[in-house]
Amino acid sequence: MEFSKKAVVEQYKTHPTDTGSPEVQIAILTGRINYLSDHFKQYPKDYASRHGFLKLIGKRRRLLEYLKRTKKDSYKQILGKLDLRK
């Protein structure tokens, strides 16, 4: 499974030049997290990558909390689109 950042940005952008809104950042992090979780199924002893993986999860969690505080409707929408549970 290959992860394409451009495709994710195109799908989740909020305006034509959007590349860094919380929605886009959360979608990019989710794609990387999904890619790495598949990687760990094949290589369970890859502890160095696991450290970065846990940092990505923490960053996504903080961005989701920010979005929940500032834009509730966008928060619910992104959870539904990315199939995240909260």
N, C-alpha and C positions, 0 to 999 in steps of 0.2 A: 504494500500500500504506500503510494507516494503522496507526499503532502505538498500542495501548491499554494503558496502564500498569495499570489496574484488572484487566483480564483476565489479565495476566501475574502479578500478585500473587495472584489467586485460584488460578491454576494451580500455582504453585510454593511457596506458603506451607507452613510446617512445623507450625503450630498456628493456631487460629482468629484470633488477633489479630496474626499475624506480618506485618510490612511491611518489616523491615530486616535479616533474616537474610542471610548471605552468598549463600545459594542464590537468594533473591529478587533481591538486588542484581545478581548475575551475569545472571539472566534478563532483568532490565530493561535492563542495559547491552547485552546481546546483541541485544535487540529494537531499541534505538536504533542500534547498529552496523549491523545489517542494513538498517534504514531509510536510514541515511546512505550506505551503499555503493551502494544503488539510486539515490540522489540524485546521487552522483558519476558514475554512468554517463550521466546526462542532462546534468549540468553539470560537465564535467571541469576547468574553470578556477576553481572555487569554492575558492580557497586558504584563505580565512578559516575556513570551516567544516571544512576538512581538518585544521586545527590542533586543533580541539576533538575531531574524530574520532580522531585519534591519541592524544589524552589519554584518551578513553574506552577505547580498546584497551589502553592501559597500566594503567588502573585495573582493568579486567576481568582482566588477566593477574595483577596483584597479589592480587586477591581469589581467583582460582583457586589460586594458590600457597599462600595462607593456608588455604584449604579442604583442599588436598592434605596440608598439615602436620597439621591438626587432626582432620579427619573424612574418612578415605580412602574409606569406602563412599559417603558423600554426594557426594564429589568425582567418583567414577566414575559415579554415578547422574546427576549434573547434566550431565556430558559426553555421556552417552548421550541424555538428553532433548533437549538443545539441539543435538545433532549437531555438537559441537566436536571437533576432533582435537588430541591432545596426546601 
